[in-house]
Amino acid sequence: MSNTVLAIAGLGPQELLLVVLVVFLLFGATRLPQLAKSLGQSKRAFKEGLEEADREEKEEKEKSSKP
């Protein structure tokens, strides 16, 4: 992570380490890869949905501008 992102979030290295430790304790080592995979899939699906909405909006504009 960049220093800018950490500064904006107000997290220093010690706080970030604490968050990682708590997540590790809550979910365990076996569950973390599954959570990361599902988070990645959700992010990808959200991005695809945004792209599809932009594409549909562009098509609608093109249809409405044609006589």
C-alpha positions in Angstrom: 0.0 0.0 0.0 1.2 3.5 -0.6 1.8 5.9 2.2 -0.9 8.2 0.9 -3.6 5.6 1.3 -2.5 4.8 4.8 -2.3 8.5 5.7 -5.8 9.1 4.4 -7.2 6.1 6.3 -5.3 7.2 9.4 -3.6 3.8 9.7 0.1 3.5 10.6 2.1 0.3 10.4 1.2 -0.8 13.9 -2.5 -0.3 13.3 -2.3 -2.2 10.0 -0.5 -5.1 11.7 -3.2 -5.2 14.4 -6.0 -5.3 11.8 -4.2 -8.1 9.9 -3.7 -10.0 13.2 -7.4 -9.7 14.2 -8.6 -10.8 10.7 -6.2 -13.8 10.9 -7.5 -14.7 14.4 -11.2 -14.4 13.4 -11.1 -16.3 10.1 -8.0 -18.6 10.5 -5.4 -19.5 7.9 -7.6 -22.0 6.0 -10.5 -19.6 5.5 -8.4 -16.5 4.4 -7.7 -17.7 0.8 -11.4 -18.4 0.3 -12.3 -14.9 1.6 -9.7 -13.3 -0.7 -11.0 -15.3 -3.7 -14.6 -14.4 -3.0 -13.6 -10.7 -2.6 -11.8 -10.8 -5.9 -14.8 -12.3 -7.6 -17.2 -9.8 -6.1 -14.9 -6.9 -7.2 -14.7 -8.3 -10.8 -18.5 -8.7 -11.0 -19.1 -5.2 -9.7 -16.6 -3.8 -12.3 -18.3 -5.8 -15.1 -21.7 -4.4 -14.0 -20.4 -0.9 -14.1 -19.0 -1.4 -17.5 -22.2 -2.9 -18.8 -24.2 0.0 -17.4 -21.9 2.5 -19.1 -22.2 0.6 -22.4 -26.0 0.6 -22.1 -26.1 4.3 -21.3 -23.9 5.0 -24.3 -26.2 2.9 -26.6 -29.2 4.8 -25.3 -27.6 8.1 -26.0 -26.7 7.0 -29.5 -30.3 5.8 -30.1 -31.8 9.1 -28.8 -29.5 11.3 -30.9 -30.4 9.6 -34.2 -33.5 11.0 -35.9 
